[in-house]
Amino acid sequence: MKDKVTIHSLKRFKQIGQKICMVTAYDATFAHILDQSGADVLLVGDSLGMVIQGHDSTLPVTMDQMVYHSAAVTRGAKRAHVVGDMPFLSYQVSAHEAVRNAGRLVTEGGVGSVKLEGGAEFADTVRAIVRASIPVMGHLGLTPQSVHKMGGYVVQGRDEEQARKILDDALALEAAGAYALVLEGVPLELARTITQSLSIPTIGIGAGRYCDGQVLVCYDLLGMNPDFKPKFVKRYANLHGSITEATGAFFTEVRQGAFPDEDHSFKATKSIRLVAPAAVGTGLLPEGEVAAPAEGEEKVGPVYGIPV
Ligand code: KIV
């Protein structure tokens, strides 16, 4: 596709000062919608462990699950660059395993790049994956896979020592060949310094406005969970409310017998000859006979949802 976003487009966006818009996606239908609404990057985040699977951390997410969701998202995305998250323990054990797992996200999941959490200690791993021609996005600051080490989901880099370490990590990842960096849960002043120090783009989440782009979990920005409202999330919709209202209306109509009405029901055509099930086994048709679509019969189309 001519205007497909690539890692090179993202670098150019930084050079010309065009903000990068990234959002998470976990399935083909959402990917299709978000792609059409203008996302530059779709991140198949391991946040799916929380928002899709209902865990209280991203740690239980497996490689197989990331491959499965990545494949669904890449089927739905046409223009956006798709990034697949490397889940916990898929890259920490050895660079060898990291390359193999990153490769699975590309070959089986169809993603254009992978993301992993961590700084200078993973520079060699990043180098190995990049050497295999798989672009890598880094992720620094509040790194959810290190929740136990951090002692919770707490803002990182508030003091000078921590801030210095994050800046050094950012420089190490850039030198190792990362093409972009997610900065999560860090003060906006630190994010600004990092953004100005790197030639690769930074994409912030809870990192203030100076980053080269922004990312949010799509379920958060769409307001799917009224009980989750951290400071860095802005809700652009109330889908929890809309979904509750729509499904509630459906349930009411079903209970009242108002749905399905004539408009949402199929009619028999002359090609169907009804016989009492008792007369011929349990089927509607005489044995061996198949109902042919009648001339001009309405087509059902795809049975479920939108074709992507
Ligand atoms: O897993 C994820 O969704 C992420 C983003 C929040 C950056 O890593």
Boltz pocket constraint, residues with backbone or C-beta under 6 A from the ligand:
constraints:
  - pocket:
      binder: B
      contacts: [[A, 24], [A, 43], [A, 44], [A, 45], [A, 46], [A, 47], [A, 48], [A, 85], [A, 139], [A, 182], [A, 184], [A, 205], [A, 215], [A, 216], [A, 217]]
      max_distance: 6.0
